[in-house]
Amino acid sequence: MIRSSIRLLVALALTAFVVSPALAQDDDDAVLRPAEPDFTLVSLPTSLRLPKYRSSFRVTHRFFRSLNDDFGDVAGDLFGLDNGAAIGLEYRFGIIKNGQLGFHRSSDNKTIEFFGEYGVLRQSKSKIDVTALLSVEGTDNFQDSKSPAIGAVIGRTIKDWAAFYVEPIWVNNSNPLPSELADDNSTFMVGLGTRIRFRPTVYIVAEVAPRAGGYAPRAPHGSIAIEKRAGGHLFQLNFSTSTATTPGQIARGGASGSDWMMGFNISRKFF
């Protein structure tokens, strides 16, 4: 299923970047972009800019219970709600025009991530959006196993109904083994994602993050979701092959390509 998803996302991205005409976008970052309503897809970032001195908050839940089991047992656990979850809290702030800083804390290994994003190019001027990414995360409340990451989000929107993304990201120290025991201590991955608006405030979202080099255990992270926008809020129900919400966690992948877990995101923009 992951391989089929990768092929589909590649085909959609090529259609968006090569065939579709460019759409001029307003430079006012406070104006709603219907095709790009949030700063993330499911776990991968988007190229949405945060207005200067404005902020956004997000809550993530990734339930641990695999849905690939006997339906009666899964339903008896209320599709994972009875088995605990990795819970994340995130806050981001527009520090300068085109630039934002953020903080994300996940209960998965008590991971804390600090990140920054800067919008380098706009689609209205260059036919694509390009955003530079820089982050560092550490487990045990940033006391252990630091994993810095650097990358970019290359995005393109089609009118008000679709957005497509290609995201090359390099993560250092993605391997939890000590460096002297690890053959590969970093991961290079290329995230692919899309958000399709099929109703005025309802979207389908998909993403996958195949590892192109370095440490690549288990199955690559992948997610599908449906979401509803209500004013400044976005409510998303998602299904993923991992509980990952940070670059380091995404680089490590999921336990198995056939295991899917339910989760949700709730985000709120304060502008």
N, C-alpha and C positions, 0 to 999 in steps of 0.2 A: 504493500500500500504506500510506503514511503517513496519507493522508486516511481510509482505512478504519479504521486503528488509532485515530485521534483520535475518530471517531464511536463506535467500540466502547467506548473508555475513558470517554467522556462518558456514554454510556448506563449503563455499570456504576456510575460514580460517582453518577449521579442515583438509581439503584436503592438504593445503599448509604445515601446521605444523606437520602433522602426516604421510602423505603418501609420500610427495615429497622428493627427495634426496637433501642434502645440496649442496650449491654452494660456492666454495671458492671465496672470494672477495679480490681484491687488497687493501692493507692498504693505498694506496695513495688516499687521499680524493679529490684531484683535478681531478682525472680520472672520466669521465662520467660513471654513472651507468644507463644504458638504462632502466632498470625496475623501477628505483627510481630517476627520473630526477629533483624533486623539494622538498622543505622543508615542503610543506603542500600537503594534498589531495585537498579538497575544502576549508574547515575551520579547520579540524583536522590536527595536525602535523604529519610528518613522522620521520623516524630515520636517514635521510640523514645528514651526517656530513659536516660541513663547514671548509675548510682548514684554518689553522692558518694565521691570518692577511689578510684574504680575506673577501668579503662581498657579500650581496645579497639584492635586493630591490623588493618590491611587492606592487601592487595597487589592491585593491578589490572594486567591485561595487555590491551592492545588491539592486535591484529596489523594491520599495514598492508595486507596483501594482500586485495583485493576478491574475494569469492566469486562475483561475477556475471561469470564468464568461462568459457572452455572447461573442462569438467569435468576432462578429462585433465590440463590445465595446473595447475588448482587442486589436484587430488589429488597431482600431482607435487611441488607445493610444500607438501604435507601441510597443505592448507587454511589456509595463511598462516604456519605455523611457521617456514618458511625465509626469510621476508621482513622480519624485524625487527618490533618492537612498541614502542608507547608504554607504558612501565612506570611504575606509581605506587606510592608507599609512603605510608601514612597512619597517624597515631596520634592518638587522642582521649582526653581525661581529664575525669572528672567533678569540676569545681572547686567547685560548690555543689549543693545539691539542686535538681533541674530544669535545672541549667546545665552546659554542657560546652564545652571549648575543644579545638581540634584543629589539626593540621598535615598538609598533603598536598603531596607533591613528585612531579611527573610529568616524565618524560624528554622529553615533547612540548614543545619550546622551553624546556626546563629551567624549567618553571613551578613556583613555590612558592606555596602558598595557606595563609593563616592564617584560621581560621574559629571562630565561636562560635554556640552554639544555646541558647535558653532556652525551656522549656516553660511556656506562659502558661495554657492551659486543659487540663483532663483530660476525657476522654469520660465518666468515671463521674459527673462533676458537671455537664457542659454538653452532652453528647451528641456532642461532637466533641473531638478533640485539636487544639490550636493551638500551634505552635512558631515562635518568631521566629528568623530567620537573619541573620547578618552575617558578611561575609568580605571579604578583599582578597587578590588574587593578583598576582604579577609574573613576567614572563618573565626569562630569563637569570639564574636564581637570585635573583630579586627585585631585580635591578639595573635592569630596564627595563619599560616598558609596564604600569604598575599598573592593575588593574581591580577596584575595590570593588563589592560587591553587597549588596543588602538584600532580604529577602523573608520569606515565611512558608510553613509546611507545615500545611495543614488536612487532618487525617486522621480516618478512622473505620474501626474494626474491626467485623466481624460474627462474633460468637462466637469460635471458635478457628480459623476456616477462611479468612478473607479480610480484606484491608485495602485501602482506597482512599484516594487522595491527590489534592488540588488544591494547586498550589504557585505562587502569583504571585511572581515574582522580577524585580527591576530590576538590571541590570548596567551600570555606567558604564565608559566607555572600552573598549567591546567592539570597536570598529572599530580595526584595527591601523594605519590611515592616520593621519598627523598631523592634529590637530583642525582646522587651517586648510584642509585638503583634503577633509574628511569632511562629507557632508551630514547624517549621523546619527552621533553619537558614543556612543550608549547603546542598550541593548536592553531591552524589557519582554517577558518570556515567561511563559507559564502552563504549568507542568509538570503532567502528568496521569499517574498511575501506579496499578498494582494488583499485589498479591501474593496468589495463590490457593494454598491448601494442599490438595492432593488426595490425599496420603498422609500418614501421621503425621509424617514428616520430609522430605517432598519437596514442592517448590513450583514453580509457574509464575509468572514475573514479566514485566510489560510496562510500558513508560514511553514518553512522547513529550513533546517540549517545543516546541510551536509558538510563534513569536514574534508577539506581539500588537501590537507597535509598535516604532519605531526601526530600528536597524541589523539587517537580517535577510537576510544573504547565503545563497546555496545552499539546500540542503534542511534542514528542521528535524531535530534530533537525535531518534532513536527507537531503542529496544532491546527485545528479547525475550530471555528466559532461562529456564533450568531449573536448580534448585539443590537441594542436599542438606544438611541440617543433621545434624551429628554432635557432640553435646555442645555445647561452646562454639564449635565451628568451623562455618563455613558455606562450602560449595564451590559455586561458580556457573559455569556455562558460558553465555556470552551471545553475541548477534549484534546488531550495532549499525550505524547509518548513519554513525557518526563514531567517532573515537577519544577523544572528550571525557570527562573525569572531573572537571572544575571548572566553576563557573558561567560564567566567561568563555568557556571552550572550548565549552560547551553552547550559549551564545548565538550563537556563530559558525556552528553547524550542521555538517552533513556535506557532502562534495563533491557527492554526488548522491543523490536519494531511492531510486535503484535499486541503489546500491552498498552491500553489507552486508559487514562484517568480523567475524571471530570473535574472541572474547576470553574472559577469565575473571576472576573475583574470588575471593580467599580471605580470609576474615575470622576473627578470633579475639577473643572477649570474655573478659576476665580478671575474671570474677565468676560 
